[in-house]
Amino acid sequence: KAVCMPAASATAASFDRDLIRKMGEAIGDSCQHEKLSVVLGPAVNIKRSPLCGRNFEYFSEDPYLAGEMSAAYINGVQSRNVGTSIKHFAANNQEYRRHATNSVVDERTLRELYFPVFKDAVQKAGVGAVMTSYNPLNGIHSAENRWLITDVLRKEWGFDGIVMSDWTSTYTTLGCMESGLDLEMPSARFMNARNLRPLIESGVVSERTIDLKCQHILQTLIA
C-alpha cells in the first residue's frame, strides 16, 4: 500500500541531489494520493551522539551535506504542492530526557554547525513549515525561544511559513504566544481560547499576535 523509502542516513550517503529530489517527488505523489497536506520531515539534526535513537532519520553529521540533501528533498516534495516541515529546530541531538536536557551551545557553533541546514531549507528550498525541538536551547525551550524563532528564523532568514511545535513540547501559554510559534501539536493544550482570553483582555497578548499566527497557517495552506 505504500513505498518504503530508504532511511535518510542511507540516502545522504549517495551524495546525489537529483536522486533525493526524485525521492521527494515520489513522496509528494504519495501524499497527494493519500490527501496529506504536509510531510513531517525531513529530520535534519546533526549527528552528535552515536546513542541518538533517531540518527537513522537524520541525513548527516556534516552541515553542508545535510543542507544539500534537505533542500533537494524539500524541493522534490513541494513540487507536488505538498508542504514539508523541517525538524527539529534546534540542537536536538539525543533522545535521552529530550524534554529536559538543555543543549548549551555558543552562537558561533550554532551558526556554523546546527543552523546551516535549516537556513538552506528556508532560503534554497522555501520550506513550508519548521518544527521546533523538545530540548531547551541555552536554557529556553525551543517552542518558547523568541530569539530562535522570531529573531533568527523569521527576521534574519525571511521565513514566513508555519512554525509548529513537536508533540507535547510546549510548556506555557505566554511563552508560546511571544516566541513566534504558530501551531501547537498535537492539540491546543496551552494555546487555546480558555488560556488566551484573559491574556488578550488584559492586553498582555495583542489580537495582532493572533492574526499573524493565523496568517502564517492560512497562507501556507493556500500555497
PyMOL commands that set and color helices and strands:
alter all, ss='L'
color gray80, all
select helices_A, chain A and resi 8-12+17-34+55-57+63-78+107-114+116-123+142-144+146-156+173-179+193-201+207-222
alter helices_A, ss='H'
color red, helices_A
select strands_A, chain A and resi 38-39+83-89+129-132+136-137+140-141+162-164
alter strands_A, ss='S'
color yellow, strands_A
deselect
rebuild
show_as cartoon
